[in-house]
Amino acid sequence: MLRSLVGSEMCIRDSLKNGKIVYHAAAVGIVLDQNTNTQKFFAKHIDDITALDLHPEGELVVTGEVGPKPNIYVWSSETLQAIYHLKGGIVKGVASISFSPSGNKVVGAGIDDNHMVAVFDLGAGGTLAALEKGDTAPILDIRWITEDQFVSVGPKHFKQWTQDKKSLKAKKGPTQDFIVCSAINGGDTLVGLGTGPLQVWKGNALGKAYNYHKASLDLSLIHI
């Protein structure tokens, strides 16, 4: 029986609303209670977890793994039970994953040559709702702006996507050398560069840039 697990392969994006922290190591999703210093584990994945996001209401977690046909699970951080098993569209592994603002959709990007982008509808039982080629350039992060729009970012990659039922359409932004992360602030997208600056994008147009960092900015978070 797994009693404790030390270490993490990711930057922790957020904490649960009950003050607990969710992260992953190897193929295990971990819920850490800071008050009691105890851990609980979600262990249904069969290979290393490579992507994680938290539901807007703060209990559900979505995790994706590496592998030819990677498993994506939506699971409860309280009961550690899988709620949805999302299948199809993404191959070789999940690069990034995100809940929509309502929590009723999940979008993910693959690590295959086409870096496929897939939207899953949790309201329809987690079925694959839309699928489209992302880019030949890697996608490192993907974030929803509204319930029907999201952005994907990566090295020499910035796209703003719109979902219309089963269709996904994208508008490219100006090519940037190395975008590594993103966050949403209202209708604006904040992105971090491998060289340090934090940029503000309005739609698919580059706005202001702030040179807050001298080294790579690999995680950005808006917390209100």
RAHU-V643948 format. One record per pair of residues at least 24 apart in sequence whose C-alpha atoms are under 6 Angstrom apart, sorted by sequence separation. I is the first residue (numbers start at 1). J is the second residue. D is the distance in Angstrom with one decimal. If there is no record, write none. Layout:
# RAHU-V643948
i=[I & I]
j=[J & J]
d=[D & D]
This chain:
# RAHU-V643948
i=[68 & 155 & 193 & 67 & 154 & 192 & 67 & 154 & 66 & 65 & 65 & 89 & 64 & 173 & 130 & 129 & 130 & 181 & 183 & 42 & 180 & 181 & 182 & 183 & 86 & 140 & 141 & 17 & 16 & 55 & 100 & 51 & 53 & 96 & 98 & 51 & 96 & 100 & 55]
j=[92 & 179 & 217 & 92 & 179 & 217 & 93 & 180 & 93 & 93 & 94 & 118 & 94 & 204 & 166 & 166 & 167 & 218 & 220 & 80 & 218 & 219 & 220 & 221 & 126 & 180 & 181 & 58 & 58 & 99 & 144 & 96 & 98 & 141 & 143 & 97 & 142 & 147 & 103]
d=[4.2 & 5.2 & 5.7 & 4.8 & 4.8 & 5.1 & 5.1 & 5.4 & 3.7 & 5.7 & 5.7 & 6.0 & 5.5 & 4.7 & 4.6 & 5.6 & 5.9 & 5.7 & 5.8 & 5.5 & 5.7 & 5.6 & 5.9 & 5.6 & 5.7 & 5.9 & 5.5 & 5.3 & 5.2 & 5.9 & 5.5 & 5.1 & 5.6 & 5.3 & 5.9 & 5.9 & 6.0 & 5.8 & 5.7]
